[in-house]
Amino acid sequence: MPVPLTALFASALHQVRVADIDAAAMDRALSLLTRAAGGTPVTFEILEGRFLVNDMPVSAEAPGVSLVMDTLTGHDTARLCLPGGLEPRHWREVAEIFASAAGLFPSPIHLIQALQAAVPGSELVSAGRTAPVIDSSSGELPADPYAMNAPGQIVGGPDLTTEAADRSELSTRLEPLLTEGRAAAEAEDYERLAAALIDFHALEHSCDDAQRSIIVRERRRTVSGEDLEAMVRLLPTAGGSSMIARAITSAGRDGVEALIEVLNGATARADRRAYVEALAAAPHAEESILVGLGSHRPELVAALADVAGRRHMVSAIPKLGQLLRHAEAEVRTAAWHALERIGTHEAFEALHGKGRR
């Protein structure tokens, strides 16, 4: 079933990347992807410009092909081989790894390390070079896949003792955080969970890119989107501490998504104001805000237009200009005020109709 496998994998990649994630759609895509794979190994490959699934060519016009090819290319992967028996959680982890920013993994060896940690038995072939499999039982790393002078012949490579020590140190530092995070989440002790999230963030920034991807994945397993949303709902209350605000910010895009989701369902004006202010101050939120400005929910669009104005988001000017013609007066007004607040020449041109189509 090459076409369904491709389309469903593309759907999972898309859901991981978007800010306004549809949890039900994600679960459905992962469930269908697992069913389509049928418990057998799956291979995605780019060969001489063609796309193949399980060694069968798939038309470039088929659903999802373009996205999957772009994703593999972005991670310097010519062939991705996944073992049989994958469950939805495995497919999600594969999607999260490959949906990460191109260049996150400095070499195939870092990518396969993260992939093997999530799905033992996975293999990949980078651009013309085979990235050998990490032994998941011993944890030993292969030699550098870039240093090859013949197919299958590997020379050079990192200091294996140092690599093993690094992994052991990461495990030693990560395990107490996982234990503390799980306990806090189960007890719904959000102050304690906030402290754990801040510690996760500190650990992320003390590690290299490959280790950071492992930490983020484990943090997501420990602190769910529902946990983050529960923490966000504490922000407007007297008990909403600065630690909780810091923790939500430290969760990066996941924290931004939780803020947007809770903002979407908020009805009290004071609550909405608190969420808008948090989003206005959140780092790395622009992409999620731009996506949200295209939502079909007028209340959310109006609130995010307010956020864009507060952030002086020049990148939002074209979208805000389009929203001046929105069917809902609340959205038109919010877009107008946002453009006034941004205050650039381009913003004033959008306000007065120049450059609008």
C-alpha positions as CSV (number, residue, x, y, z in Angstrom):
1,M,0.0,0.0,0.0
2,P,2.6,2.5,-1.0
3,V,0.3,5.5,-1.7
4,P,-1.6,5.2,1.6
5,L,1.6,4.8,3.6
6,T,3.0,7.9,2.0
7,A,-0.1,10.0,2.5
8,L,-0.5,9.0,6.1
9,F,3.2,9.5,6.9
10,A,2.9,12.9,5.3
11,S,-0.1,13.6,7.4
12,A,1.7,12.7,10.6
13,L,4.7,15.0,9.6
14,H,2.3,17.8,9.0
15,Q,0.4,17.4,12.3
16,V,3.7,17.4,14.3
17,R,4.8,20.7,12.6
18,V,1.6,22.7,12.9
19,A,0.8,24.9,15.8
20,D,-2.9,24.4,15.9
21,I,-2.5,20.6,16.1
22,D,-5.6,18.4,15.9
23,A,-4.9,15.7,18.4
24,A,-7.8,13.5,17.1
25,A,-6.5,13.9,13.5
26,M,-3.0,13.0,14.6
27,D,-4.2,9.9,16.5
28,R,-6.3,8.8,13.5
29,A,-3.4,9.3,11.1
30,L,-1.0,7.3,13.3
31,S,-3.6,4.5,13.8
32,L,-4.3,4.3,10.0
33,L,-0.5,4.4,9.3
34,T,0.1,1.5,11.7
35,R,-2.7,-0.5,10.0
36,A,-1.4,0.3,6.5
37,A,2.0,-0.9,7.4
38,G,0.5,-4.2,8.6
39,G,3.3,-5.0,11.0
40,T,5.8,-5.4,8.1
41,P,9.0,-3.3,7.6
42,V,8.6,-0.1,5.7
43,T,11.1,1.6,3.4
44,F,10.9,5.1,2.0
45,E,13.6,5.9,-0.6
46,I,14.6,8.7,-3.0
47,L,16.5,7.1,-6.0
48,E,17.6,9.2,-9.0
49,G,14.8,11.7,-8.4
50,R,12.1,9.0,-8.0
51,F,10.2,8.2,-4.8
52,L,9.9,4.5,-3.8
53,V,8.0,2.9,-1.0
54,N,9.0,-0.7,-0.2
55,D,11.0,-0.6,-3.5
56,M,7.8,0.3,-5.5
57,P,7.8,3.6,-7.4
58,V,5.1,6.1,-6.4
59,S,4.0,8.9,-8.6
60,A,5.3,12.4,-7.7
61,E,1.7,13.5,-8.0
62,A,0.5,11.1,-5.3
63,P,-0.7,12.6,-2.0
64,G,2.1,13.3,0.4
65,V,5.0,12.4,-1.9
66,S,6.3,16.0,-2.1
67,L,6.2,16.5,1.6
68,V,7.9,13.2,2.4
69,M,10.6,13.7,-0.2
70,D,11.3,17.3,1.0
71,T,11.5,16.0,4.6
72,L,13.9,13.2,3.8
73,T,16.0,15.5,1.6
74,G,16.1,18.1,4.3
75,H,17.7,15.5,6.6
76,D,20.1,14.2,4.0
77,T,18.3,10.9,3.9
78,A,18.1,8.9,0.6
79,R,16.6,5.7,2.2
80,L,14.8,5.2,5.5
81,C,14.2,1.7,6.6
82,L,11.8,1.0,9.5
83,P,11.4,-2.4,11.1
84,G,8.1,-4.3,11.3
85,G,5.8,-4.3,14.2
86,L,5.7,-0.5,14.8
87,E,3.0,0.8,17.0
88,P,1.4,4.3,16.7
89,R,3.8,5.7,19.3
90,H,6.7,4.6,17.2
91,W,5.4,6.2,14.1
92,R,4.8,9.4,16.1
93,E,8.5,9.4,17.3
94,V,9.7,8.9,13.7
95,A,7.5,11.8,12.6
96,E,8.8,14.0,15.4
97,I,12.4,13.3,14.5
98,F,12.0,13.9,10.8
99,A,9.7,16.9,11.3
100,S,12.4,18.7,13.2
101,A,14.3,21.6,11.5
102,A,16.6,20.6,8.7
103,G,20.2,20.7,10.1
104,L,19.2,19.9,13.6
105,F,21.3,16.7,13.3
106,P,24.8,17.7,12.2
107,S,25.5,14.3,10.5
108,P,23.8,11.0,9.7
109,I,25.4,9.5,12.7
110,H,23.4,11.9,15.0
111,L,20.2,11.3,13.1
112,I,20.5,7.5,13.3
113,Q,21.4,7.7,17.0
114,A,18.1,9.6,17.7
115,L,16.2,7.2,15.4
116,Q,17.6,4.1,16.9
117,A,16.8,5.4,20.4
118,A,13.2,5.8,19.4
119,V,12.8,2.7,17.1
120,P,15.6,0.1,17.5
121,G,16.4,-1.7,14.2
122,S,15.9,1.4,12.0
123,E,18.4,2.1,9.3
124,L,19.0,4.9,6.9
125,V,21.2,5.7,3.9
126,S,22.4,9.3,3.7
127,A,23.4,11.1,0.5
128,G,25.6,8.4,-1.1
129,R,26.9,7.1,2.2
130,T,25.5,4.3,4.4
131,A,24.9,5.3,8.0
132,P,25.3,2.0,9.9
133,V,23.0,0.8,12.6
134,I,23.8,1.5,16.2
135,D,23.8,-1.7,18.3
136,S,20.7,-1.0,20.5
137,S,21.8,-3.7,23.0
138,S,25.3,-2.4,23.6
139,G,24.6,1.2,22.7
140,E,27.9,1.3,20.7
141,L,28.2,3.9,18.0
142,P,29.5,3.1,14.5
143,A,32.4,4.9,12.9
144,D,31.8,8.2,11.1
145,P,29.6,7.5,8.0
146,Y,31.2,10.4,6.2
147,A,34.6,8.8,6.3
148,M,34.2,6.0,3.7
149,N,36.4,5.1,0.7
150,A,34.4,2.1,-0.6
151,P,30.8,0.8,-0.1
152,G,30.6,-0.9,3.3
153,Q,34.2,0.1,4.2
154,I,34.3,2.5,7.1
155,V,37.4,4.2,8.3
156,G,38.0,6.7,11.1
157,G,35.2,7.7,13.5
158,P,34.6,9.2,16.9
159,D,36.1,8.0,20.2
160,L,33.6,5.3,21.1
161,T,34.6,5.4,24.8
162,T,33.9,9.1,24.9
163,E,30.5,8.7,23.1
164,A,29.5,5.9,25.5
165,A,30.4,8.0,28.5
166,D,28.4,10.9,27.1
167,R,25.3,8.7,26.7
168,S,25.8,7.3,30.2
169,E,26.1,10.8,31.6
170,L,22.9,11.9,29.8
171,S,21.0,9.0,31.2
172,T,22.2,9.7,34.7
173,R,21.1,13.3,34.5
174,L,17.8,12.6,32.6
175,E,16.4,9.7,34.6
176,P,15.7,11.7,37.8
177,L,13.9,14.4,35.8
178,L,11.7,11.8,34.2
179,T,10.9,10.3,37.6
180,E,10.1,13.7,39.1
181,G,8.1,14.8,36.1
182,R,6.0,11.6,36.0
183,A,5.2,11.9,39.8
184,A,4.3,15.5,39.5
185,A,2.1,14.9,36.5
186,E,0.3,12.0,38.2
187,A,-0.3,14.1,41.3
188,E,-1.4,17.1,39.2
189,D,1.1,19.1,41.2
190,Y,1.7,21.8,38.6
191,E,4.1,23.9,40.7
192,R,6.3,20.8,41.0
193,L,5.8,20.0,37.3
194,A,6.8,23.5,36.4
195,A,10.1,23.1,38.3
196,A,10.7,19.8,36.4
197,L,10.0,21.5,33.0
198,I,12.5,24.2,33.8
199,D,15.1,21.6,34.7
200,F,14.4,19.8,31.4
201,H,15.0,23.1,29.6
202,A,18.3,23.6,31.4
203,L,19.4,20.1,30.5
204,E,18.5,20.6,26.9
205,H,20.7,23.6,26.6
206,S,23.7,21.9,28.2
207,C,23.7,19.1,25.5
208,D,24.5,18.8,21.8
209,D,21.8,18.7,19.1
210,A,21.4,14.9,19.0
211,Q,21.1,14.6,22.8
212,R,18.7,17.5,22.8
213,S,16.3,15.8,20.5
214,I,16.3,12.8,22.9
215,I,15.6,15.0,25.8
216,V,12.7,16.8,24.0
217,R,11.1,13.5,23.1
218,E,11.3,12.2,26.6
219,R,10.0,15.4,28.0
220,R,7.0,15.2,25.7
221,R,6.4,11.6,26.9
222,T,6.5,12.8,30.5
223,V,4.6,16.1,30.2
224,S,1.6,15.8,27.9
225,G,-0.2,18.5,26.0
226,E,-3.0,18.2,28.5
227,D,-0.6,18.9,31.4
228,L,0.7,22.0,29.7
229,E,-2.8,23.2,29.0
230,A,-3.7,22.7,32.7
231,M,-0.7,24.8,33.6
232,V,-1.7,27.5,31.1
233,R,-5.1,27.7,32.8
234,L,-3.4,28.7,36.0
235,L,-1.9,31.8,34.5
236,P,-4.8,34.2,35.1
237,T,-5.4,33.2,38.7
238,A,-3.7,34.6,41.8
239,G,-2.0,31.2,42.1
240,G,-0.5,31.3,38.6
241,S,3.1,31.7,39.6
242,S,6.0,33.1,37.7
243,M,7.5,29.6,37.8
244,I,4.6,28.3,35.8
245,A,4.9,31.1,33.3
246,R,8.6,30.3,32.9
247,A,7.9,26.6,32.6
248,I,5.4,27.2,29.7
249,T,7.9,29.4,28.0
250,S,10.6,26.7,28.5
251,A,8.5,24.2,26.7
252,G,9.0,26.1,23.4
253,R,6.6,25.3,20.6
254,D,4.7,22.9,22.8
255,G,4.1,25.7,25.3
256,V,3.0,28.0,22.5
257,E,0.5,25.4,21.2
258,A,-0.9,24.9,24.7
259,L,-1.4,28.7,25.0
260,I,-3.2,28.9,21.7
261,E,-5.4,25.9,22.5
262,V,-6.4,27.3,25.8
263,L,-6.9,30.8,24.4
264,N,-9.2,29.3,21.8
265,G,-11.6,28.0,24.4
266,A,-11.4,30.9,26.9
267,T,-14.5,32.9,27.4
268,A,-13.7,35.2,30.3
269,R,-12.1,38.5,29.2
270,A,-9.5,38.5,32.0
271,D,-8.4,34.9,31.1
272,R,-8.1,35.8,27.4
273,R,-6.0,38.9,28.3
274,A,-3.6,36.7,30.3
275,Y,-3.1,34.2,27.5
276,V,-2.6,37.0,24.9
277,E,0.0,38.6,27.1
278,A,1.8,35.3,27.6
279,L,1.8,34.7,23.8
280,A,3.0,38.2,23.1
281,A,6.0,37.5,25.4
282,A,6.7,33.9,24.3
283,P,9.9,33.4,22.2
284,H,9.8,31.6,18.9
285,A,6.0,31.8,18.6
286,E,5.7,33.7,15.3
287,E,5.3,30.6,13.1
288,S,2.5,29.3,15.3
289,I,0.8,32.7,15.4
290,L,0.9,33.0,11.6
291,V,-0.7,29.6,11.3
292,G,-3.3,30.5,13.8
293,L,-4.3,33.6,11.9
294,G,-5.6,31.3,9.2
295,S,-8.0,29.5,11.6
296,H,-11.7,29.3,10.9
297,R,-12.5,30.4,14.4
298,P,-13.0,34.2,14.5
299,E,-12.5,34.6,18.3
300,L,-9.1,32.9,18.0
301,V,-8.1,34.9,14.9
302,A,-9.0,38.2,16.6
303,A,-7.0,37.3,19.7
304,L,-3.9,36.2,17.6
305,A,-4.2,39.4,15.6
306,D,-3.9,41.3,18.9
307,V,-0.8,39.2,19.7
308,A,0.8,39.9,16.4
309,G,0.3,43.6,17.0
310,R,1.8,43.5,20.5
311,R,4.8,41.6,19.1
312,H,5.2,44.1,16.2
313,M,5.2,41.1,13.8
314,V,6.2,42.4,10.4
315,S,5.8,38.9,9.0
316,A,2.1,39.1,9.8
317,I,1.3,42.2,7.8
318,P,0.1,40.5,4.6
319,K,-2.2,38.2,6.6
320,L,-3.5,41.1,8.7
321,G,-4.2,43.1,5.6
322,Q,-6.3,40.2,4.3
323,L,-8.2,40.1,7.6
324,L,-9.3,43.7,7.1
325,R,-11.9,42.1,4.8
326,H,-13.0,39.4,7.2
327,A,-16.7,38.7,7.6
328,E,-16.5,39.3,11.4
329,A,-16.2,42.8,12.7
330,E,-14.2,41.7,15.7
331,V,-11.5,40.3,13.4
332,R,-11.5,43.3,11.2
333,T,-11.1,45.6,14.2
334,A,-8.3,43.5,15.7
335,A,-6.4,43.4,12.4
336,W,-6.7,47.2,12.1
337,H,-5.4,47.8,15.6
338,A,-2.6,45.3,15.0
339,L,-1.4,47.0,11.8
340,E,-1.5,50.4,13.6
341,R,0.5,49.0,16.4
342,I,3.1,47.5,14.1
343,G,3.4,50.9,12.6
344,T,5.8,50.3,9.7
345,H,5.4,51.7,6.2
346,E,4.2,48.4,4.9
347,A,1.6,48.2,7.8
348,F,0.2,51.6,6.9
349,E,0.1,50.6,3.2
350,A,-2.0,47.6,4.2
351,L,-4.3,49.8,6.3
352,H,-5.0,52.1,3.4
353,G,-5.5,49.4,0.8
354,K,-2.2,49.6,-1.0
355,G,-0.7,46.2,-1.7
356,R,-4.0,44.5,-0.9
357,R,-5.6,42.4,-3.6
